[in-house]
């Protein structure tokens, strides 16, 4: 049975709306000199100024100091060595943020619309559902618009406050000599400090009538708190206004050191006189014509480490375990989807990585640095030979019952005349400041059997305890060298097929259920 109902019609729909004001230009009260066009000033409702979001980024790293002088002083008098670091200037910087200011206004137009909200609707209902048919009428429709209205400026300075010696001294259980000020960073550590003029979010947008200066620290190495002071404060401070100017100061206080991902202090290699060295040592091999070519494929990757000495000293102060560095080198190849990970090897510092000690730097900022050489091809295990890959998992896991990893891998050589990228990342093993794998920290609660040995602990995943920053070395392969075989082509095809099987199974299931058209 069909029943006819009618909604009550809004009052605005009971009459034709009329133009209440003549269309004349309107001068803005909030933005002097700006004129709102006549066709948009009719039935004017209101205006306001809003400032747009802008920000400034600063990269904070370890403060440079004479490491040799500090180390010599530490060997003689620990207290004086700590005071040496505490006399360094506190990290401080200033900058200006320039941001746009916009005039927002709204007005109403009398328009013919079909709208349930403005005109009401007729509703047809049966036993199962109702159908709404909106009515048509003339109604006042609100419009919003904005125009640029100059710029504002927010000057700021940021200062990290040294921890009070009463609460931070060698007698404190968490005190580390090289962190004498509390806010100190170690070699390779970096913090991006961002100061913005607004607090923005997806629900509030990126404009506001009030400024709200904020400071945030990306990937912090310490637990911080901050305070803000408005300099030369007055009645209109931090309000959005034409050609506004404000000045604020941030003070950053340090509570304690926190665990974070390992830093990466490696850089491209240089000699003692700062001349650049080749980051790759190539292996000669046989080319297409059967003759020997000098640049066959990269055999050794070289990198400079400016943290080895300092990290070893820190480890002796805070850890009873033998500290070591695990180097991860990943080989990326081009694909239609961008860079694709081809293979990965792991190199342990404790297993005799070749290194040479460089001379003291001329400006005395670095006491000593180490030139490392990482062999990219060292045996038949894929974790030690970047030119070998495991067979696809569909065959690897059943085969693991009977075969070794060496036997479950194959030579996976480079494509000629192709650009590859080697990415080096670092894991500081057995250093409590940094996130550790369950292999290094088996006694941790989240590495026990009842948590499936770290399976549900996000921090135990390799992507988190290895450094986020990588040292990248790009190279192009020799167009006259190709060591690929039919076996590598076969396993690549199997790998792509294995990846497509779940997609095909999903499509077939959806078609069977009638969801896929």
Secondary structure, DSSP 8 states (H G I E B T S, - for coil): --EEEE----GGGSS-----S----EE-SSSTT-EE-HHHHTTEEEEEEEEE--EEEEEEE-----HHHHHHHHHH-HHHHHHHHHTS---EEEEEEEEEEEEEEEEEEEEEEE-HHHH-EEEEE-SS-EEEEE-EEEEEEEEEEEEEEEEEEEEEEEEE----TTTSSTTSTT--GGGTTSS---TT-EEEEEEESS--BTTTBSEESB---EEEEET-SEEEEEEEEEET--TTTTB--TT-EEEEEEEEEEEEE--B-----EE--B-TTS-B--SEEEEEEE-TTS-EEEEEEEEEEEEEESSHHHHHHHHHHH-SS--EEEEEEEEEEEETTEEEEEEEEEEEGGGT-EEEE----TTSS-S--EEEEEESB-SS-TTTBTTEEE--HHHHHHHTTTS-TTTTEEE----TT-EEEEEEEEEEET-TTB---TTT-TTSGGGSGGGTTTTT-GGGSHHHHS-SS-EEEEEE--TT-----HHHHHHHHHHHHHHHHHHHHHHHHHHHTT---
